[in-house]
């Protein structure tokens, strides 16, 4: 269902909590479920890759347990989300939300449902809730790449393309590669297009940091291509490199990074080239 992004939505959401010790009632937030009944919207975001904060807090636990539990809950919520697509009334959607997020016995609990009013894109609001509750976005300054993601998001928004893209955690069935991609266009369960902005203007960029970051992402994409999760021609990476004219020592590293992406069949475009980004994003 396509949601009218110009209207104000009445929503409810619940925070997904990993609570391994019922005796102490300590928990870690691992996801969010969001429902806008009148829009027929019910979706979720669950952490599936980054558990160091959770395992650090619950240091006595088997480090594999949070990941296993999160995968189970994600699968369950995916079924709930798919069921919501076939409901015909706001009341039915709201009942499904409350049924899915009622108090559970076990390792996963849900917070009390919280109401809110949302202007604009519901998927973007869900992502903001997820970053707030799970990754504590309020406590840190955005990185250069996060700022670049915001710029691309605004570009898509201004050209009425944001509705076609959402964030997704991609990975192969064997767990050999995981990658968070902020802009994925999906159709019938398939990843049709992907935009992954990357900035190499981090802190004090050094030649080895630039090349290491390029190799890390290029290899991730190579594995995703090999697993059939993404197709090379359906991916672009808007990149921002340090100004080599101000620091000539970085020029070889920038050129090497460009070569690394090319050798892995990853298409990069200048992050400030709105024309190329929009031309790619509009082919949905």
Steps between C-alpha positions, in 0.01 A plus 500: 500500500633844407477741792405866457813667632350851502249427775535479878486142625384379840738221595583268786831328555659256740867443578629143476700410811747216553455401866695182583468524879141537614623518860680832450271648230807638322464528124657630180298653218541302177220627277181698439155412363297785346132507401295769323156335488323746269785474249501121521867518602663246731875449486801439722878533530704246695873501568653201324871577478635722780476338843821610673307742722256225599763234566712754686211583732399135554855372520410156640282404203598285205598762241295318235174520694395863427554449126299175500213657695495810278487281189204308642310820588582654162355198321188515716449872439558451128203262496295757692596774254404281204166417663427872545508549123179300465297673771222729390438732794693722743351310795632169366848645449504646852381171653777316318758747635381456859488122461856493364638727774317371805709392797698186425644236730860432412798706391311761296258757637333803347468840663161655559366636171569872458288734282641769271406731212722472193523742209640339189668169430416218741794280399737789573336556839541130579869527415536803729332314787730203442813715502377682812407200713747241374808695390455803731526751218421780748834441674737528206592737222426378147797366308598636159329201335183556705496864390537383141210258547288791623591702191403213268177444695410867456582480129266203456235674711513815290453298182217279633716186495545438872184288516663235282802445725547374854791391717583130512752269661627272225682172548556160348333186645831370636569818694826569317412860418282763664442851369265778604378685191293815566323509163362177356217473247329165539231337287341161563766428762787572260762772540456700179723803565745606770662832585775494763658845565852492643716784625875466535524839669524354850687665786857507382501298178820310431592304187462161669161590654365607161615181327390275789149649500475464122614137510259419782196626313614377159545149640159513667339586170698231319362237740147639467535482122632145520211392724246646258372746761589801285591541133799725413303704246232572763736663751662841523721640774503881524843574645661800663881501501734744678615791287834368376594848376526603865694189599699349214603207719143367479479499119653151450262359761197658333607361162557158656155508662341579163688206348389268783133576434545459125671162540202374706246624241368767737381818327594816686379852422593836653277564800425851374387379155125521559429431134662157499346402832150602391535335159581172674244534780213589266519171308255321730 
